[in-house]
């Protein structure tokens, strides 16, 4: 292990803060890059239209995970309450991006609560 030479308690605190800031910046940069790659692939898949639906990575993952959604109590695809893209967004990115999309369609889901 590489230990840094420290002179006092404040030096230890400041070294910890700087190490944490480096990790945070790295995670944010990786997240932005990952979202950008997903966007690039979605732009490529958007040229493919099946049954009046533009394909995206999130939509495809939502279709694949539809049986899991059914087990969670979400009605099948014919219902207005099921959006495959929303579940796929949560699977491929994270909850933050999925909640942003959910905020747009949230009033549709409120009768289920």
N, C-alpha and C positions, 0 to 999 in steps of 0.2 A: 504494500500500500504506500501511496505517496502522501505523506503528511506535510502540511505547510507549517513553517515555523511561525509561531505566534508570540506576540509580546505581552498581550494582556487580554482581558475578557472582551473588550470592544473589538479588538482585532479578530477574534474568533467569530463574533456576531457578524461583522462586516464581510468576512470571507464566506460565511454561510449564506448571507444575503446575495452576494455576487454569484456564488455557485447556483443558487436557486433561480436567479434572474436568467442566467445562461440556459438553464434547462427549460425555463418557461418560454424564452424566445425561440429555442429549437423546436419545442412542441407546437407553438403557433405557426412557425414557418412550415413545418411538416403538414399541419392541418390545412393550411392555405394551398399548398402544393397538391395534396390529395383531393381536395374539393375541385381544384382546377382540372386535374386529370379526369375526374368524373364528368365534369362539364364538357370536356373535349370529346369523350366517348359518347355522351348524350347527344352532342351536336351531330356526330356521325350517324348514330342510331335514329335520329329524328327524321332522316330521309326515308326510313322504312315505315310505312303506314299499313296496319292490319286492322280491318273492321273499324275504320275511322279513328284509330288510336295510334298516336305516334309512339314508337318504342323508345324506352329509356332503360338504363340499368336499374333504376328504382322500380319501374313498372314490372320488368321481368322478374326481379327478386320478389316483388309483391305477389305475383302470380304463383311463383314457386312456393311461397310461404303461406298461401291461402288456406291450406288445411290447418296450419297452426293457428291462424287467425280464427278459423271456425271453432277450434277447440277452446279458444279464449272467449267465445261467445259472440263474435261478430257475425252477422248474417252473411250468407253467400253472395257472390258477385252480382246477382241481379238486383240487389238492394242498393238504394242510394246511400246507405251508410258505410259501405265498404269501398275504400279507395286503395287499390293495390300499390299505387305509387307512394302513399304515405307510410305504409309498413315497410316497403322497400327502402325508403329514405332513411328510416330509423336503423335498418339493418346495415346499410352500406356506409352511412356517415355517422351520425350520432343523434341524440335526442334534441340537441339545440337546433339543428337544421330541420328536423321533423316537426318540432313545436312551431317553428316559423311558418311552415307550410300549413300546420293545423290551425294556426290563427286565422288563415284566410278562409278555411272551410269549417271552422269550429261551430258556427250557428247551426249547421246541418246536423251535427252530432249531439247537440244539446238535448233533444228529446230523449236520447238514450239514457241520459243521466237521471 
